[in-house]
Amino acid sequence: MKRARAANLFLTLALICLSVRVHAQVVLRGAPAPSGATVAPVTLNPADLGGIRVSGPQTVTGLPATTLRTALTTTISPLVLPHAAAKASGLAVGARVTAAALASGGSGVEIGQAAKIVDGALAPAHAVAAAAGKKDAPLSSVSGANDAAFDGTIQKLSPDVGGIDGFDNGGSFNGGAGGNNGGSDQNGGGDRSGHGETRVAMLLDTFDGPAPDAVVANVEKMLDQGIHVLFVTARPEKGANSAESTLVGRMKVRTTNPLVVVSYNGARIAARNSRAENPKPLVADLPGLPQNTIEKFRTIGETVLKKLGGQGALVEFGEPSIAEPYIYGAELPAGVDAKRWTSTFNRALKDAGLLYKIETVSGADGKTYYYTQSTALKLNTARIFNALYAVFPHLDPAKEPAGGLRSEQVMVVANPAKAPSFLRTLDQDVLRGDGFAIQGAKNADDVFAVLDAVLGGSALEKVYVSRSDLKDYVSWLQRREKWGASAPSIVPSSKRAKQGSMYRIIAFYRAIIIKDLMGRLYHSIRQGQYEEASPEAAVARLIQMWNFPEQQGVRLPAELQAIRYNPAWKNAKRQGLDSAIAWIRNYYRHNFRDYPLNISEKVIGRMVNLARDGGNSVQLDYLDKHTRRRYVVGVDPDRVEVREDDKGEYLVTHVYRTGNEVLSKTYHEAVEVAIVGRAALEAYAYKGEDGLWTLNDKPNPRVKVVYHYMTRELPRFYTPQELEAKSPMVTALIERMKNDKDYQAEIEKKEAAEEKAKQAALRVLKRNGKGPKGKGK
């Protein structure tokens, strides 16, 4: 309580600092714009700073109201304590994140443990002093100190902390992995300027055998039209089951716009511009497996063979030769289980400190082979780009700053489940631009459909998803990245292991209650019923909704309605309520510290949408410019308002998050955040025939997305151009999700479990006289 009071005193300076006049105006298309805000000089006294000593009163003039408000109430968490005072423009404040608040926010640690961690994670906020004393101080410098300390602390506190976005790893020999970029053709062919924007097409090997003639024909057409094509595979360059036998051998030899062949996972890269037996590589070949490593493979193989009771000697092979192979393997002995062999062999490799893994594959002869490769595709992204620039130098952005290749001009056709590691490297600034376009293709038929669409044939069918679908997928990817292919649906921790599945249920329950409550509070404010939305009334409402949801009209799924009959529910529910109350109180500290002062200007005049109003769902239509496929994403904004600063009007869309907090950097890069911003733009601004966006007849409106967490709020500003530029990232994420067989299997399993739980819950309700009449309903 003492810390909370100190935090309140410290951040009351935000209220004292602000003297702003804003004329309220609900956003309507074509409505007149409100007049701008004015800022009066602000005087800061020692008494205003919670007891921190300063060298006399300090006067701040010319500082925009939004800058001061952001510096003192948004970018610096309200849950901070004065820690030290120093001189910097007459004012300096040190701050640290409150351990108790983090511990109560579901971090999975006790308060005492959290306090020790936080103790060493001070958040120096001298930048706040600079912002208060210099009118040109950048906001990034103000938020940086607090965000850096928070991110460093929360990573230690929470076992689940991560980004909003993340992807996984993999690759294979018999079926390939991925490739990368290309561009316009000055060596004959020229840039293609059809309906799409494809300069480079990267085909990741998804073929089970030779590519169909129709696929070969489409690749030839793309090359004829000046599109640069790369065929990327883990197979050998030549011979049986190779790049040549799969696709390359049936392609024309071209001297102007040749097919680029990336074989052995990128160990060798060449252009099909001659019929030479060993064409010159575009970049130097990587060395094969060292002989001493092969000897270790042999020793491990003999040991595993003996352990599993196999008979005879191992019959080895090497590609292109056993002397210096890029691929090494052997025939699996008869009678040995392939799954046991793989797991035992890989354990032995790990114990020996070898960073390799074997896989098994069925050969055309009906025998089973195990193998490993000298390199992984994910390590060779830069090599692929350099090889592309070697044959098409005009694509190199370093040599052609204006006309060089951009990421959105590259289409990657891949099976995301087979090459997730490589696809992730494409997210790591390997090429300037707004993101790579990825089209999922699990087999040859899918490849043909994608290429046909690029060439102007039949359009691919629409894809429908929701924002929550993408959120769930990203969370699953993060768990898989951290815990491996066997990642549990709920990440374990010492605290959660004791609570079991009840932790997930409470988190789900809290999210429903908080979102419903926030809608009711803002509705009361909008109706002028301020006493019903005071901090005390908000907590009282929360307690009533939490304990008596049905009486309060909260809509709950059947499984949550029935969970109250579980003996473990009572204790978990009581603990969960404490966290929910902390969330609400923190929200008021962030947004209504002086409630109800100026509440009319802060809320009523700004609000344009509440989720509880209904009918506010936004259907975003994303277009893949390469294939013309449309992706429809459903979004339900929690709350949208309009604000104004010295740059003009802007939209603000809010999201309430009651779970794990994310890192600042990853939040700013998140696809989901951009989707939320795009929904506000399309719902409440207007795009003219000239392609320009307006808000209240003012051009180029900005959109601010704010995620409200337990201990802080994360803001992100976008321009319309930035939001539209995120399209390739959104469509790529959707393609990965719908083509990820592991995730789709997880979804089917989850849906079956949920249906089973629902039916069980309905039976419980019926026994207790609460369920609907009729069997199975």
Beta strands, then each sheet from edge to edge (+ up, - down):
strand 1: 20-21
strand 2: 38-39
strand 3: 42-44
strand 4: 58-60
strand 5: 80-82
strand 6: 93-97
strand 7: 123-125
strand 8: 200-204
strand 9: 228-232
strand 10: 260-263
strand 11: 268-271
strand 12: 316-319
strand 13: 327-331
strand 14: 359-362
strand 15: 368-373
strand 16: 410-414
strand 17: 437-440
strand 18: 463-466
strand 19: 607-610
strand 20: 618-623
strand 21: 630-635
strand 22: 639-645
strand 23: 648-656
strand 24: 686-687
strand 25: 693-695
strand 26: 698-699
strand 27: 702-708
strand 28: 713-718
sheet 1: 1+ 2-
sheet 2: 3+ 4-
sheet 3: 5+ 6- 7+
sheet 4: 11+ 10- 9- 8- 16- 17-
sheet 5: 12+ 13- 15+ 14-
sheet 6: 18+ 21+ 20-
sheet 7: 19+ 22- 23+ 27+ 28-
sheet 8: 24+ 25- 26+
end
